[in-house]
Amino acid sequence: MFHFLTDKSDRQKYVAALQHTLVPDDHVMVATFASDGPLKCSGLEVARYDASSIRAELGAGFELVEQVDETHATSWATEQKFSFFRFTRREGAEP
């Protein structure tokens, strides 16, 4: 759940792990709160993303293949908006 990585250095470490783990044409799913999703979850600050901002986080080594948006109804009768992004590792991308 990428949205819990609110510190930039934590997100950079996550992306570095992806770059070193995935080979070209591998896929990765990244789940986040949508750009109009909640500001907090379980009392914790979260980051919110749309296609443009998540592309910027992952960088040029990844290509966005698919985005699915979902509105989740919580047991407290509220809604939480999520975005699920599927990326592929680009050929020739530096590890």
Residue pairs with C-beta under 8 A, 6 or more apart in sequence:
1 31
1 32
2 11
2 14
2 30
2 31
2 32
2 47
2 49
2 54
2 57
3 31
3 32
3 33
3 37
3 41
3 46
3 47
3 48
3 49
4 41
4 44
4 46
4 47
5 11
5 14
5 47
6 45
6 46
6 47
11 47
11 57
15 57
15 58
15 59
18 28
18 58
18 62
18 89
19 61
19 89
19 93
19 94
19 95
20 95
22 28
22 89
23 89
24 89
24 90
24 91
24 92
24 93
25 88
25 89
25 91
26 88
26 89
27 65
27 86
27 87
27 88
27 89
28 62
28 86
28 87
28 88
28 89
29 84
29 85
29 86
29 87
30 54
30 58
30 84
30 85
30 87
31 82
31 83
31 84
31 85
32 47
32 48
32 49
32 54
32 82
32 83
32 84
32 85
33 41
33 46
33 47
33 48
33 49
33 80
33 81
33 82
33 83
34 48
34 49
34 50
34 69
34 81
34 82
34 83
35 48
35 49
35 50
35 53
35 83
36 48
36 81
37 46
37 48
37 80
37 81
37 82
37 83
38 46
38 80
38 81
39 45
39 46
39 48
40 46
41 80
49 57
49 83
49 85
50 83
51 64
51 67
51 83
51 85
54 64
54 83
54 85
55 62
55 64
58 87
60 90
60 93
61 89
61 90
61 93
61 94
62 87
62 88
62 89
62 90
62 93
63 87
63 88
63 90
64 85
64 86
64 87
65 86
65 87
65 88
66 85
66 86
67 83
67 84
67 85
67 86
68 83
68 84
69 81
69 82
69 83
69 84
70 81
70 82
70 83
70 84
71 79
71 80
71 81
71 82
72 79
72 80
72 81
72 82
73 79
74 80
